Amino acid sequence: MKAHLDIKGIDQLMSHLRDATKMDEVKKVVRRNGAELTNQMQKRAQFNGHYQNGKFISPTGATKRSIIMKIQEAGFSVLVMPRTEYSPYLEYGTRFMNAQPFVRASFNYQKVIFKKEMRELMA
């Protein structure tokens, strides 16, 4: 008795497995860069005090502590954000206070690294 096994589509299966491996690597790059962006934002979220009604208001560190990272879209996306309601005033300033950007500066720094890592992964 002779047995014969013929497998069709092995090339497609191997291609799919390679693609799935690359997708796992993409998720790792996204996660790692999200964590680094969170760290960058927290480092830059050190603000100067200001005067309000003649009284000096000292920073409390609440914005720094409020910065969170959420992994979304099955790991293909991360959301990094401060959760204090006044963080836009810190980022953009007001007519009474100069801007002390910490979100844009951190993002612009991290996006260069992210793009480089993604290019290397896709090469």
Secondary structure, DSSP 8 states (H G I E B T S, - for coil): ---------HHHHHHHHHHHHHHHHHHHHHHHHHHHHHHHHHHH-----EEETTEEE---SHHHHH-EEEEEGGGTEEEEE---TTHHHHHH--SSS-----HHHHHHHHHHHHHHHHHHHH-
